[in-house]
Amino acid sequence: MEEEKMSFEAAIARLEEIVRALDSGSTPLDTALSLFKEGVGLVKLCNERLDGAEQQIKELVISPDGSAVETDFSANK
């Protein structure tokens, strides 16, 4: 499956598989390097998907006059 078409959940599942394989210590060096490279690409994909989701999230903030105002979500608060 191409990474670009992979769902966030599938990417996370594949990352978990890669981590288990690398943690086992029995993966040959060439395979480990290939898995590591794939993992880096999956992390990038997941971060992009999370950033995109964050841009779509709105939050309700109570203004000083007591009314609810919808604003863009900001994780940097």
C-alpha positions as CSV (number, residue, x, y, z in Angstrom):
1,M,0.0,0.0,0.0
2,E,1.4,3.4,-0.9
3,E,1.9,5.7,2.1
4,E,0.0,8.6,0.6
5,K,-3.2,6.4,0.4
6,M,-2.7,4.8,3.8
7,S,-5.1,5.8,6.5
8,F,-3.8,7.3,9.8
9,E,-4.8,4.1,11.6
10,A,-3.1,1.8,9.1
11,A,0.1,3.9,9.3
12,I,0.1,3.7,13.1
13,A,-0.4,-0.1,12.9
14,R,2.5,-0.4,10.5
15,L,4.7,1.7,12.7
16,E,4.0,-0.6,15.6
17,E,5.0,-3.6,13.4
18,I,8.2,-1.9,12.5
19,V,9.0,-1.0,16.1
20,R,8.4,-4.6,17.2
21,A,10.7,-5.9,14.4
22,L,13.4,-3.5,15.2
23,D,13.1,-4.1,19.0
24,S,13.4,-7.9,18.5
25,G,17.1,-7.4,17.7
26,S,17.0,-10.2,15.1
27,T,16.4,-8.1,12.1
28,P,19.4,-8.1,9.6
29,L,21.0,-4.7,9.2
30,D,19.9,-4.1,5.6
31,T,16.3,-5.0,6.6
32,A,16.5,-2.8,9.7
33,L,17.7,0.2,7.7
34,S,14.9,-0.3,5.2
35,L,12.3,-0.6,8.0
36,F,13.7,2.5,9.7
37,K,13.4,4.5,6.4
38,E,9.8,3.3,6.0
39,G,9.1,4.3,9.6
40,V,10.4,7.8,9.1
41,G,8.1,8.2,6.1
42,L,5.2,6.9,8.1
43,V,5.9,9.3,11.0
44,K,5.9,12.2,8.5
45,L,2.6,11.0,7.1
46,C,1.0,10.7,10.5
47,N,2.2,14.2,11.5
48,E,0.8,15.7,8.3
49,R,-2.5,14.0,8.9
50,L,-2.6,15.2,12.5
51,D,-1.8,18.8,11.4
52,G,-4.6,18.6,8.8
53,A,-7.0,17.4,11.4
54,E,-6.0,20.1,13.8
55,Q,-6.7,22.8,11.2
56,Q,-10.3,21.5,11.0
57,I,-11.0,21.5,14.7
58,K,-12.9,24.4,16.1
59,E,-13.4,25.3,19.8
60,L,-16.0,27.2,21.6
61,V,-14.7,30.1,23.8
62,I,-16.9,32.0,26.2
63,S,-16.4,35.7,25.6
64,P,-16.4,38.3,28.4
65,D,-20.1,39.1,27.8
66,G,-20.9,35.4,28.3
67,S,-21.7,34.4,24.7
68,A,-20.0,31.5,23.0
69,V,-17.7,32.3,20.1
70,E,-16.3,29.7,17.7
71,T,-12.6,30.0,17.1
72,D,-9.9,28.0,15.3
73,F,-8.2,25.5,17.6
74,S,-4.8,26.4,18.7
75,A,-2.6,23.7,20.3
76,N,0.0,26.3,21.2
77,K,-1.9,27.8,24.1
